[in-house]
Amino acid sequence: HQALAKLKFSIFANVNEHATRHIRPLYYSIANTHRILLIFARSQIKGYKIVALEQTAKSVLLNDYVFPHDVVLLLGDEQRGIPIELLPLVDQCVEVPQFGVTRSLNVHVTGALAIWEYTRQHL
């Protein structure tokens, strides 16, 4: 497992112990598509749905999406988003509704909004 490019982001360094009982954040370089594909396969076998937070022609607005209980959230690279070759493999693409000329939010903001919406729906 040493060879895996597991990344730790300082923004999540202080996730409290209680939160990690419910959410298991894993961080891998989005360029490590082989590892991501393994996570997809193992998760889908266990019944998890893969939800990509990405703007696409078929994405559903976050406020309209009903999250399944067992879900893997895929967030892309800050600059490039999610590699296009991964998109056909996800169960659903979800995007945050926006107004004006803003094309996207920072990835940590989008992730936080999705986790909040999931939590709101499952409380």
C-alpha positions in Angstrom: 0.0 0.0 0.0 3.0 2.3 0.3 3.0 2.7 -3.5 -0.5 4.1 -3.6 -0.6 7.8 -4.0 -2.7 8.6 -1.0 -3.0 12.3 -0.6 -3.8 14.1 2.6 -5.3 17.5 2.3 -4.8 20.0 5.1 -8.4 21.1 4.9 -9.5 17.7 6.2 -6.6 17.2 8.7 -8.9 18.1 11.6 -11.9 15.9 10.8 -13.2 15.0 14.2 -13.3 11.5 15.4 -17.1 11.3 15.4 -17.4 12.3 11.7 -15.0 9.6 10.6 -17.2 7.0 12.1 -19.7 7.8 9.4 -17.5 9.1 6.5 -14.3 7.4 5.4 -12.5 9.9 3.3 -9.9 8.4 0.9 -7.8 10.7 -1.1 -6.0 9.5 -4.3 -4.6 11.5 -7.1 -7.2 11.7 -9.8 -4.4 10.7 -12.2 -4.3 7.3 -10.4 -7.2 6.0 -12.5 -6.2 2.4 -12.0 -6.7 2.7 -8.2 -9.9 4.6 -8.7 -11.3 1.9 -11.0 -10.5 -0.7 -8.3 -12.4 1.4 -5.7 -15.3 1.6 -8.1 -15.5 -2.1 -8.7 -15.2 -3.1 -5.0 -17.7 -0.5 -4.0 -20.3 -1.4 -6.6 -20.0 -5.1 -5.7 -20.9 -4.1 -2.1 -23.9 -2.2 -3.4 -22.5 1.3 -3.3 -23.5 3.9 -6.0 -20.8 6.0 -7.5 -21.7 9.7 -7.7 -19.5 12.1 -9.5 -19.6 15.8 -8.6 -19.2 17.1 -12.1 -21.0 19.3 -14.6 -22.2 17.3 -17.6 -25.0 17.3 -20.1 -26.7 14.6 -18.0 -25.9 15.8 -14.5 -28.7 16.2 -11.9 -28.8 19.3 -9.7 -27.7 18.6 -6.2 -30.9 19.9 -4.7 -32.9 17.5 -6.9 -30.8 14.4 -6.3 -31.9 11.8 -3.8 -28.7 10.2 -2.4 -28.8 6.5 -1.8 -27.6 5.4 1.7 -24.4 3.7 0.4 -22.6 6.1 -1.9 -19.0 6.9 -3.0 -18.5 10.6 -3.9 -16.0 11.2 -6.7 -14.5 14.7 -6.8 -12.2 15.8 -9.5 -9.0 17.8 -9.7 -9.3 21.5 -8.9 -8.2 22.5 -12.4 -9.2 19.6 -14.7 -12.2 18.1 -13.0 -12.8 14.3 -13.3 -11.1 12.5 -16.2 -13.6 12.0 -19.0 -12.8 8.3 -19.2 -14.2 7.8 -15.6 -17.6 9.5 -16.3 -19.2 6.6 -18.1 -18.4 4.4 -15.1 -20.3 6.4 -12.5 -23.9 5.8 -11.6 -24.8 9.5 -11.6 -23.2 12.9 -12.1 -24.5 15.7 -9.8 -23.7 19.4 -10.0 -24.3 22.3 -7.7 -26.7 24.8 -9.1 -25.1 28.2 -9.8 -26.2 31.7 -10.9 -24.5 34.2 -13.0 -21.3 33.6 -14.9 -19.7 31.3 -12.3 -18.7 28.1 -14.1 -17.6 26.1 -11.0 -16.9 26.1 -7.3 -13.7 25.1 -5.6 -13.6 21.3 -5.2 -13.6 21.5 -1.4 -16.7 23.7 -1.4 -18.5 21.3 -3.8 -17.5 18.4 -1.7 -18.8 20.0 1.5 -22.1 20.9 -0.1 -22.6 17.4 -1.3 -21.7 15.9 2.1 -24.1 18.4 3.8 -26.9 17.4 1.4 -26.3 13.7 1.9 -26.4 14.3 5.7 -29.6 16.4 5.5 -31.3 13.6 3.6 -30.2 10.8 5.9 -30.7 12.4 9.3 
